[in-house]
Amino acid sequence: MTARSSRRAFLKALGAGALLAPLSGSVPLVAGQRANRQPNIVLIMADDMGYSDIGCYGGEIRTPNLDRLAAGGLRFSQFYNAARCCPTRASLLTGLYPHQAGIGDMVGNRGYPAYQGYLNDRCLTIAEALKPAGYHTLMAGKWHVGERRPHWPTDRGFDRYFGLISGAANYFDISKTKAKGVVRQMARGDQPYQPPQEGFYMTDAFTDHAVQFLDEQGRDEKPFFLYLAYTAPHWPLHALPEDIARYKGTYLKGWDALRAERHERMVKMGLLSARWPMSPRDPENQPWAAEKDQELMDLKMAVYAAQIERMDRGIGRVLDKVRQLGQEGNTLVLFLADNGGCHEGG
């Protein structure tokens, strides 16, 4: 496969992706610049994040690194997604409708090819397309498109992997995850990995390994493809105390006022037309004035915000490493979310 055809394969996969939520990009390539080398690609995904949560889309959460990407690149104002976690990931990785890739729903096998719960052998992943074109293929984070071997990242074209094979889990201790009786598992390379019970935080672990992979694989002449799939801010609501403290009290004004403020900022940013009225409040959410547990709701939203800010800080570390490697001018960076905000409790 040529470098040109490998790029086409990647862009085709991303085009399914207009099924992805908002995408901020830094695209600093100049015509003729380093024409002898394919561009590096860094693809970063958040999990269950509302598109207006981050600063560059009108949110009040501090996301300076994502805001900087948006300021220097593109913000998408129209997009589509597959509405759920696994199907979106399957489409992103393969460029196919999720049913064609074998993941029409989640990772359970329903006995039909379109619902087998893992990527089938008739699709090509981005990593499998880019690896023959000379790319280092690196991944850190949530996989969730195949629970068992031979359906792990290293079986589907990735040279290096560290992360969560399963769906979202307890950020501090995966053994404590309570989700329909499913056992969560992590892996390093092609081997199971059990994180330490002390000093472990999922978001930071993904960032640490992404930076390590870039440091070890990004110094030679081969281009790199890094897929960094965070679980933040997917439930459970787990953040570090110092991050939570920065947001406590921010949300006491309530969701009615916050929605109006976000809408106003998005109109000023040009992301929404002033002619478009704000959507009605979800009928399941009562008016803020009637909410009896305002302090608890403020805390929950503060934890959620803290999860996103910690993720943004990690993204900053990844971008710093790209700069340190002298690759900023030849690296395409994209950020997206797998679907909209989570409708489940934390």
FENFEN-V171974 format. One record per residue. N is the residue number from 1. SS is DSSP state (alpha for helix, beta for strand, coil for the rest). PHI is phi in radians with two decimals (none if undefined). PSI is psi as a letter, one per 40 degrees, with the letter a starting at -180 (* if undefined). Layout:
{{N & SS & PHI & PSI} {N & SS & PHI & PSI}}
//
This chain:
{{1 & coil & none & h} {2 & coil & -1.39 & i} {3 & alpha & -1.07 & d} {4 & alpha & -1.13 & d} {5 & alpha & -1.21 & d} {6 & alpha & -1.16 & d} {7 & alpha & -1.17 & d} {8 & alpha & -1.09 & d} {9 & alpha & -1.07 & d} {10 & alpha & -1.13 & d} {11 & alpha & -1.16 & d} {12 & alpha & -1.13 & d} {13 & alpha & -1.09 & d} {14 & alpha & -1.21 & d} {15 & alpha & -1.18 & d} {16 & alpha & -1.11 & e} {17 & alpha & -1.62 & e} {18 & alpha & -1.14 & e} {19 & alpha & -1.44 & e} {20 & coil & -1.69 & i} {21 & coil & -1.26 & a} {22 & coil & -0.90 & i} {23 & coil & -2.27 & h} {24 & beta & -1.89 & h} {25 & beta & -2.37 & i} {26 & beta & -1.98 & h} {27 & beta & -2.16 & g} {28 & coil & -1.58 & e} {29 & coil & -1.19 & h} {30 & coil & -2.01 & i} {31 & coil & -0.94 & h} {32 & coil & 1.51 & e} {33 & coil & -1.26 & h} {34 & coil & 0.80 & f} {35 & coil & -1.09 & e} {36 & coil & -1.47 & e} {37 & coil & -2.35 & h} {38 & coil & -1.16 & i} {39 & coil & -1.23 & i} {40 & beta & -1.28 & i} {41 & beta & -2.33 & h} {42 & beta & -2.10 & h} {43 & beta & -2.01 & h} {44 & beta & -2.03 & h} {45 & beta & -2.25 & h} {46 & beta & -1.62 & i} {47 & coil & -2.18 & h} {48 & coil & 1.01 & f} {49 & coil & -1.95 & h} {50 & coil & -1.15 & h} {51 & coil & -1.19 & d} {52 & coil & -1.63 & e} {53 & coil & -1.30 & d} {54 & beta & -1.52 & i} {55 & alpha & -0.98 & d} {56 & alpha & -1.28 & e} {57 & alpha & -2.08 & f} {58 & coil & 1.72 & e} {59 & coil & -1.39 & i} {60 & coil & -1.62 & e} {61 & beta & -1.30 & h} {62 & coil & -1.34 & h} {63 & coil & -2.34 & g} {64 & alpha & -1.09 & d} {65 & alpha & -1.30 & d} {66 & alpha & -1.20 & d} {67 & alpha & -1.10 & d} {68 & alpha & -1.19 & d} {69 & alpha & -1.06 & d} {70 & alpha & -1.11 & d} {71 & alpha & -1.14 & d} {72 & alpha & -1.73 & e} {73 & coil & -2.46 & b} {74 & beta & -2.23 & i} {75 & beta & -2.03 & h} {76 & coil & -1.52 & h} {77 & coil & -1.86 & e} {78 & coil & -2.31 & h} {79 & coil & -2.87 & i} {80 & coil & -2.32 & i} {81 & coil & -2.60 & i} {82 & coil & -1.55 & e} {83 & coil & 1.26 & e} {84 & coil & -2.37 & i} {85 & alpha & -1.07 & c} {86 & alpha & -1.09 & d} {87 & alpha & -1.02 & d} {88 & alpha & -1.11 & d} {89 & alpha & -1.11 & d} {90 & alpha & -1.09 & d} {91 & alpha & -1.20 & d} {92 & alpha & -1.05 & d} {93 & alpha & -1.30 & d} {94 & alpha & -2.05 & e} {95 & coil & 1.35 & e} {96 & coil & -1.96 & i} {97 & coil & -1.08 & i} {98 & alpha & -1.01 & d} {99 & alpha & -1.12 & d} {100 & alpha & -1.17 & d} {101 & alpha & -1.53 & e} {102 & coil & 1.76 & e} {103 & beta & -2.25 & g} {104 & coil & -1.28 & e} {105 & coil & -2.32 & b} {106 & coil & -1.84 & a} {107 & coil & -1.61 & e} {108 & coil & -1.35 & i} {109 & coil & -1.60 & h} {110 & coil & -1.65 & e} {111 & coil & 1.55 & e} {112 & coil & -2.16 & i} {113 & coil & -0.97 & d} {114 & coil & -1.34 & e} {115 & beta & -2.25 & f} {116 & coil & -1.43 & e} {117 & coil & 1.52 & e} {118 & coil & -2.70 & i} {119 & coil & -1.08 & h} {120 & coil & -1.41 & i} {121 & coil & -1.58 & e} {122 & coil & -1.84 & e} {123 & coil & -2.05 & i} {124 & coil & -2.01 & h} {125 & coil & -1.46 & i} {126 & alpha & -0.99 & d} {127 & alpha & -1.11 & d} {128 & alpha & -1.19 & d} {129 & alpha & -1.41 & d} {130 & alpha & -1.48 & d} {131 & alpha & -1.05 & d} {132 & coil & -1.15 & e} {133 & coil & -1.51 & e} {134 & coil & 1.71 & e} {135 & coil & -1.55 & i} {136 & beta & -1.25 & h} {137 & beta & -2.01 & h} {138 & beta & -2.18 & i} {139 & beta & -2.51 & h} {140 & beta & -2.35 & h} {141 & beta & 2.14 & a} {142 & beta & -1.42 & h} {143 & coil & -1.61 & c} {144 & coil & 1.06 & f} {145 & coil & -2.34 & f} {146 & coil & 2.73 & h} {147 & coil & -1.44 & d} {148 & coil & -2.16 & i} {149 & coil & -1.13 & i} {150 & coil & -1.71 & f} {151 & coil & -2.17 & f} {152 & coil & -1.58 & i} {153 & alpha & -0.94 & d} {154 & alpha & -1.22 & e} {155 & alpha & -1.50 & e} {156 & coil & -2.13 & f} {157 & coil & 1.77 & e} {158 & coil & -1.55 & h} {159 & coil & -1.23 & d} {160 & beta & -2.23 & i} {161 & beta & -2.60 & i} {162 & beta & -2.54 & h} {163 & beta & 2.83 & a} {164 & beta & -1.73 & h} {165 & coil & -1.20 & d} {166 & coil & -1.54 & a} {167 & coil & -1.31 & a} {168 & coil & -0.92 & i} {169 & coil & -2.50 & i} {170 & coil & -0.90 & h} {171 & coil & -1.27 & d} {172 & coil & -1.83 & d} {173 & coil & -2.71 & h} {174 & alpha & -1.12 & d} {175 & alpha & -1.19 & e} {176 & alpha & -1.67 & e} {177 & coil & -1.16 & h} {178 & coil & -2.09 & h} {179 & coil & -2.66 & g} {180 & coil & 0.96 & f} {181 & coil & 1.29 & e} {182 & coil & -1.40 & h} {183 & coil & -1.48 & h} {184 & coil & -1.47 & i} {185 & coil & -2.37 & i} {186 & beta & -2.05 & i} {187 & beta & -2.57 & i} {188 & beta & -2.15 & h} {189 & coil & 1.12 & b} {190 & coil & -1.81 & e} {191 & beta & -2.05 & i} {192 & beta & -1.02 & i} {193 & beta & -2.31 & h} {194 & coil & -1.95 & h} {195 & coil & -1.20 & i} {196 & coil & -1.15 & i} {197 & coil & -1.42 & e} {198 & coil & -2.11 & h} {199 & coil & 1.32 & e} {200 & coil & -1.85 & h} {201 & coil & -2.42 & h} {202 & alpha & -0.90 & d} {203 & alpha & -1.03 & d} {204 & alpha & -1.17 & d} {205 & alpha & -1.12 & d} {206 & alpha & -1.11 & d} {207 & alpha & -1.07 & d} {208 & alpha & -0.96 & d} {209 & alpha & -1.32 & d} {210 & alpha & -1.08 & d} {211 & alpha & -1.12 & d} {212 & alpha & -1.08 & d} {213 & alpha & -1.07 & d} {214 & alpha & -1.12 & d} {215 & alpha & -1.11 & d} {216 & alpha & -1.49 & d} {217 & alpha & -1.91 & e} {218 & coil & -1.72 & e} {219 & coil & -1.83 & e} {220 & coil & -1.74 & a} {221 & coil & -1.45 & e} {222 & coil & -1.36 & h} {223 & coil & -1.25 & i} {224 & beta & -2.17 & i} {225 & beta & -2.10 & h} {226 & beta & -2.00 & h} {227 & beta & -1.90 & h} {228 & beta & -2.01 & h} {229 & beta & -1.95 & g} {230 & coil & -1.28 & i} {231 & coil & -1.57 & e} {232 & coil & -1.18 & i} {233 & coil & -1.78 & f} {234 & coil & -0.94 & i} {235 & coil & -0.98 & i} {236 & coil & -1.30 & i} {237 & coil & -1.30 & g} {238 & coil & -2.32 & h} {239 & coil & -2.54 & i} {240 & coil & -1.43 & i} {241 & alpha & -0.93 & d} {242 & alpha & -1.17 & d} {243 & alpha & -1.33 & d} {244 & alpha & -1.09 & d} {245 & alpha & -1.01 & d} {246 & coil & -1.23 & e} {247 & coil & -2.03 & e} {248 & coil & -1.03 & h} {249 & coil & 1.65 & e} {250 & coil & -1.09 & d} {251 & coil & -1.81 & e} {252 & coil & -1.17 & e} {253 & coil & -1.20 & d} {254 & coil & 1.66 & i} {255 & alpha & -1.21 & d} {256 & alpha & -1.11 & d} {257 & alpha & -1.19 & d} {258 & alpha & -1.14 & d} {259 & alpha & -1.09 & d} {260 & alpha & -1.13 & d} {261 & alpha & -1.15 & d} {262 & alpha & -1.11 & d} {263 & alpha & -1.05 & d} {264 & alpha & -1.10 & d} {265 & alpha & -1.14 & d} {266 & alpha & -1.18 & d} {267 & alpha & -1.13 & d} {268 & alpha & -1.11 & d} {269 & alpha & -1.32 & e} {270 & coil & 1.48 & e} {271 & coil & -1.40 & d} {272 & coil & -2.21 & i} {273 & coil & -1.43 & i} {274 & coil & -1.11 & e} {275 & coil & -1.36 & e} {276 & coil & -1.57 & h} {277 & coil & -1.25 & i} {278 & coil & -1.19 & h} {279 & coil & -1.14 & i} {280 & coil & -1.09 & i} {281 & coil & -1.08 & i} {282 & coil & -1.00 & h} {283 & coil & -1.04 & e} {284 & coil & -1.30 & e} {285 & coil & -1.76 & h} {286 & coil & -1.28 & i} {287 & coil & -0.96 & i} {288 & alpha & -1.01 & d} {289 & alpha & -1.07 & d} {290 & alpha & -1.65 & e} {291 & coil & -1.27 & h} {292 & coil & -1.42 & d} {293 & coil & -1.88 & f} {294 & alpha & -1.11 & d} {295 & alpha & -1.17 & d} {296 & alpha & -1.16 & d} {297 & alpha & -1.13 & d} {298 & alpha & -1.06 & d} {299 & alpha & -1.12 & d} {300 & alpha & -1.05 & d} {301 & alpha & -1.20 & d} {302 & alpha & -1.14 & d} {303 & alpha & -1.13 & d} {304 & alpha & -1.04 & d} {305 & alpha & -1.09 & d} {306 & alpha & -1.10 & d} {307 & alpha & -1.08 & d} {308 & alpha & -1.22 & d} {309 & alpha & -1.11 & d} {310 & alpha & -1.12 & d} {311 & alpha & -1.09 & d} {312 & alpha & -1.05 & d} {313 & alpha & -1.09 & d} {314 & alpha & -1.15 & d} {315 & alpha & -1.06 & d} {316 & alpha & -1.06 & d} {317 & alpha & -1.14 & d} {318 & alpha & -1.14 & d} {319 & alpha & -1.15 & d} {320 & alpha & -1.09 & d} {321 & alpha & -1.13 & d} {322 & alpha & -1.04 & d} {323 & alpha & -1.13 & d} {324 & alpha & -1.06 & d} {325 & coil & -1.38 & e} {326 & coil & 1.28 & f} {327 & coil & -1.94 & e} {328 & alpha & -1.04 & d} {329 & alpha & -1.34 & e} {330 & alpha & -2.27 & f} {331 & beta & -2.25 & h} {332 & beta & -1.60 & h} {333 & beta & -2.03 & h} {334 & beta & -2.28 & i} {335 & beta & -2.26 & h} {336 & beta & -2.71 & i} {337 & beta & -2.18 & i} {338 & coil & -1.32 & d} {339 & coil & -2.88 & a} {340 & coil & -1.36 & a} {341 & coil & -1.13 & i} {342 & coil & -1.18 & h} {343 & coil & -1.73 & e} {344 & coil & -1.72 & i} {345 & coil & -1.29 & i} {346 & coil & -1.62 & *}}
//
